Amino acid sequence: MRSLPASRSPRTTSPHARARLAVLALCTVLLGAASPAAAPAVAPGRAPASQPPLPAHGSPYIETSLFFGTARPDGGPAVTDRQFRGFVDRFVTPHFPDGLTVQVGQGQYRDAHGTIERERSYELTLFYPTSQARRHDPAIERIRTAYTQRFGQESVARVDDRALVDF
């Protein structure tokens, strides 16, 4: 068996090698802590048996988000802030007088001809109790139809999610 030179003895390690080992050990610990495999498998919204359940605040609601574009596919003038606010006052507020949220954004979509269109857009968010979902659905569909017809749009996107809401 061949012997190691004195400088390579397993008992004596250079400062440079010790630093590399320390960095390697630290990286291993950090990666292990960040790894999803390191966390126990738990169903979403449920705490592990050894921990108390997560608090749930609020009542069951539906969160509906509607996305309104402002560019007109026929090349006409874009829907203005004033026009959109008037639309909300006339077509949305009467159905949802308890409140709503409007956010201005920048949207992008592929039109019916395959062209990527970029435009100023609005996201309108509504919250209503799940028990009123069937009652509100026709009103939301009328809002979408009214906007597409009034402003010559191809569509108004709709996203519905369940949520716990507390006011």
PLY file of the C-alpha trace (Angstrom):
ply
format ascii 1.0
element vertex 167
property float x
property float y
property float z
element edge 166
property int vertex1
property int vertex2
end_header
0.00 0.00 0.00
1.30 3.38 -0.96
1.70 5.94 1.81
0.56 9.54 1.50
3.12 12.31 1.64
3.21 14.16 4.94
1.42 17.19 3.49
-1.49 14.94 2.38
-1.97 13.15 5.67
-5.65 12.67 6.45
-5.10 14.19 9.89
-3.71 17.47 8.62
-5.89 19.49 6.28
-4.89 22.80 4.76
-6.82 25.96 5.74
-7.98 26.27 2.12
-9.42 22.73 2.14
-11.15 23.35 5.50
-12.77 26.50 4.10
-14.04 24.57 1.09
-15.47 21.89 3.36
-17.17 24.51 5.52
-18.74 26.17 2.46
-19.87 22.78 1.15
-21.42 21.89 4.52
-23.19 25.26 4.72
-24.58 24.89 1.19
-25.82 21.40 1.99
-27.62 22.64 5.09
-29.19 25.60 3.25
-30.32 23.49 0.30
-31.78 20.90 2.62
-33.72 23.53 4.54
-35.12 25.05 1.35
-36.05 21.74 -0.25
-39.77 20.91 -0.39
-38.81 17.28 0.19
-37.56 18.30 3.62
-41.04 19.47 4.63
-43.56 16.91 5.82
-46.30 16.02 3.35
-49.43 17.84 4.49
-52.63 18.55 2.60
-53.03 22.23 1.65
-54.69 24.25 4.38
-54.05 21.61 7.03
-51.45 21.62 9.75
-49.42 18.50 10.63
-50.95 16.42 13.43
-48.32 17.69 15.87
-49.31 21.35 15.29
-52.61 23.10 15.95
-54.78 23.76 12.89
-54.21 26.99 10.97
-56.70 29.72 11.88
-59.34 30.40 9.24
-60.89 33.84 9.32
-63.91 34.95 7.39
-66.91 33.49 5.70
-67.03 31.54 2.43
-67.17 33.92 -0.54
-66.62 33.83 -4.26
-64.01 36.21 -5.67
-64.75 37.06 -9.29
-62.18 38.97 -11.32
-63.13 40.43 -14.68
-60.47 41.67 -17.10
-61.49 44.47 -19.46
-59.29 45.51 -22.39
-59.39 49.03 -23.80
-57.97 48.65 -27.32
-60.63 48.20 -29.96
-60.05 45.36 -32.43
-61.46 47.50 -35.25
-58.73 50.10 -34.68
-61.06 52.68 -33.15
-60.06 54.87 -30.19
-59.24 53.08 -26.94
-61.77 53.06 -24.13
-60.98 56.05 -21.89
-60.88 56.12 -18.09
-64.04 58.23 -18.11
-65.86 55.78 -20.38
-64.82 52.83 -18.23
-65.87 54.58 -14.99
-69.23 55.41 -16.60
-69.62 51.75 -17.58
-68.89 50.62 -14.01
-71.38 53.17 -12.61
-74.13 52.13 -15.02
-73.64 48.37 -15.43
-71.70 47.07 -12.41
-72.53 49.17 -9.34
-76.31 48.55 -9.52
-75.66 44.79 -9.21
-72.85 45.11 -6.63
-73.61 48.20 -4.53
-71.77 46.82 -1.46
-68.40 47.35 -3.10
-65.91 46.43 -5.76
-62.30 47.11 -6.66
-60.91 48.38 -9.96
-57.21 48.22 -10.76
-55.52 49.62 -13.85
-53.04 47.36 -15.57
-51.22 46.53 -18.77
-52.63 43.52 -20.56
-51.58 41.32 -23.42
-53.51 38.74 -25.41
-53.57 36.97 -28.77
-56.48 38.31 -30.83
-58.75 36.31 -33.16
-56.25 36.86 -36.03
-53.29 35.51 -34.02
-51.70 38.91 -33.36
-50.32 39.69 -29.90
-52.06 42.84 -28.69
-50.85 44.96 -25.77
-53.20 47.40 -24.12
-54.15 49.33 -21.01
-56.66 47.20 -19.12
-58.80 47.10 -15.99
-59.23 44.32 -13.47
-62.53 44.50 -11.61
-62.79 42.36 -8.47
-66.08 41.40 -6.83
-66.67 39.47 -3.60
-70.02 37.88 -2.75
-71.15 35.08 -0.41
-71.05 31.62 -1.97
-74.74 31.32 -1.12
-75.41 34.15 -3.64
-73.31 32.75 -6.50
-76.25 31.54 -8.59
-78.03 34.86 -8.14
-74.96 36.90 -9.21
-73.86 34.74 -12.14
-76.42 36.10 -14.67
-75.58 39.70 -13.68
-71.86 39.07 -14.20
-72.51 37.56 -17.61
-74.67 40.59 -18.54
-71.77 42.87 -17.52
-69.37 40.94 -19.76
-71.78 40.98 -22.70
-72.57 44.68 -22.28
-68.86 45.63 -22.30
-68.02 43.56 -25.38
-70.99 45.02 -27.29
-70.62 48.61 -26.11
-66.86 48.86 -26.75
-66.44 46.35 -29.62
-64.32 43.89 -27.65
-63.71 40.24 -28.51
-64.13 39.15 -24.89
-63.95 39.96 -21.18
-62.00 37.35 -19.21
-63.55 35.96 -16.02
-61.85 34.15 -13.13
-63.80 32.75 -10.15
-62.11 31.58 -6.94
-63.36 30.50 -3.54
-62.11 32.63 -0.67
-62.56 33.24 3.04
-63.45 36.90 3.49
-63.72 38.98 6.64
-64.71 42.64 6.64
0 1
1 2
2 3
3 4
4 5
5 6
6 7
7 8
8 9
9 10
10 11
11 12
12 13
13 14
14 15
15 16
16 17
17 18
18 19
19 20
20 21
21 22
22 23
23 24
24 25
25 26
26 27
27 28
28 29
29 30
30 31
31 32
32 33
33 34
34 35
35 36
36 37
37 38
38 39
39 40
40 41
41 42
42 43
43 44
44 45
45 46
46 47
47 48
48 49
49 50
50 51
51 52
52 53
53 54
54 55
55 56
56 57
57 58
58 59
59 60
60 61
61 62
62 63
63 64
64 65
65 66
66 67
67 68
68 69
69 70
70 71
71 72
72 73
73 74
74 75
75 76
76 77
77 78
78 79
79 80
80 81
81 82
82 83
83 84
84 85
85 86
86 87
87 88
88 89
89 90
90 91
91 92
92 93
93 94
94 95
95 96
96 97
97 98
98 99
99 100
100 101
101 102
102 103
103 104
104 105
105 106
106 107
107 108
108 109
109 110
110 111
111 112
112 113
113 114
114 115
115 116
116 117
117 118
118 119
119 120
120 121
121 122
122 123
123 124
124 125
125 126
126 127
127 128
128 129
129 130
130 131
131 132
132 133
133 134
134 135
135 136
136 137
137 138
138 139
139 140
140 141
141 142
142 143
143 144
144 145
145 146
146 147
147 148
148 149
149 150
150 151
151 152
152 153
153 154
154 155
155 156
156 157
157 158
158 159
159 160
160 161
161 162
162 163
163 164
164 165
165 166
